Amino acid sequence: MSNFYTAKLQDIAMVLVSNVDKKTYSGQKKVVLCNYMDVYSNDYITADLAFMESTASDKEINQFTLRKGDIVITKDSESPFDIGVPAVVVDDIPHLVCGYHLAIIRPDLTQVDPYYLAKQLSEDACVKYFGKVAAGSTRFGLSNGAIKETPIMLTGLPTQRKIGHISQNVDAQIVETEALISKYQRVKQGIMKDLFSRGIDPATGQLRPSVHDAPELYHETPIGLLPRDWCISKLSCIADVIDPQPDHRTPPQDEHGIPYVGISDFQDDEEVDSYNCRLVSLSVLEKQRQRFLVESGDIVFGKIGTIGQPKMIRSTGDFALSANILLIKPATGFSRFLYEFMKSDLIDIQLSKIVNITSQPAIGINTMRELTIPIPTENELQYINRSMDSIESHLWSELKMLSKLKFQKVGLMQDLLTGKVPVSA
């Protein structure tokens, strides 16, 4: 920690606040713009990003053309927590100009490594500083002066470069894992479509031939062509559908209570993130407690505002389901099948015809119970579930790995960027 010291950003970098808007003007030169979301959504600005085409004046091009090694930060946002978000320009990209609502930080490479500096700008100390100095009430922004005064922890340049290299390797692992997850999700989407339209022939353990190749294996139903051995049923015949908050009243807040969980509080890996949830009184909810007791394999489904987005309960906890959720308890053997079906186009098509479209879309519990569900034979259901479980296990494993990598990254960067863990150059 002794070899770390604090410097102001203006002492180690040039700060340029862009005023280049997205409009195209005659008489100006064609450029590509690095816009707010390009920075907010990426740690690194690379040549393969899809930049917006626009125009800029000669003066703007001279001032705000981005160079390899520049750092771009978000300068304005509706939330103070979304300002100061950095991205490093890692490629020399022809005609790339920094757009409005952003600021360029051009490091003095004799004093600071760009990758190290970008990670320092992401650390808690800088995030808190940006939140403190951001001006505004409904929209927040950083002034040029406030950016220049940003306190940055520095150490020797060789150590900075080593930390920057480590951070790039960690980020590369995260990107690779995200790409693998995206691949599995695309593969899963295709397989699910086949499973719900063709099923698995128990005699062969393989998908049935398509309708085009073997039309005699299918029959027409209200939700389309299905294998002949399949029937259709109402959702209520294979699952209990429960409204956890039938009076739609939000329970009173209680700092010693339990989290009041909405559909948006279920994360990508379907674990519950109750950190920002309202805490509500358990005593008030006691009479309704049985309505929101969840078990592994249960499904939650958005019923107000955000319709759908089903999530499967994988680990239970002491929380209350909010008034925007329906709780679905599938019959034995139907949990995986029903969960995947409720994410399919066949459900979306039904919902589009029956959802009450108002200023706040909603679906009633009785309407939900009437949804049409395909039912395979018991033997085929087991084959389908095994196929789904195999796909899901690969995806789940990678999601867990991604969560682990992101968690490790936060701790590692905090240790390295504060000198808590020494780095040999």
Secondary structure by P-SEA (a helix, b strand, c coil): cccbbbbcccccbbbbbbcccccccccbbbbbbbcaaaaaaccccccccccccccccaaaaacccccccbbbbbccccccccccbbbbbccccccccccccbbbbbcccccccaaaaaaaaacaaaaaaaaaacccccbbbbcaaaaaabbbbbccaaaaaaaaaaaaaaaaaaaaaaaaaaaaaaaaaaaaaaaaccccccccccccccccccccccccccccccccccccccccccbbbbccccccccccccccbbbbccccccccccccccccbbbbbccccccccccccccccbbbbbccccccccccccccccccccccbbbbbbccccaaaaaaaaacaaaaaaaaacccccccccccaaaaaabbbbbccaaaaaaaaaaaaaaaaaaaaaaaaaaaaaaaaaaaaaaaaaccccccc
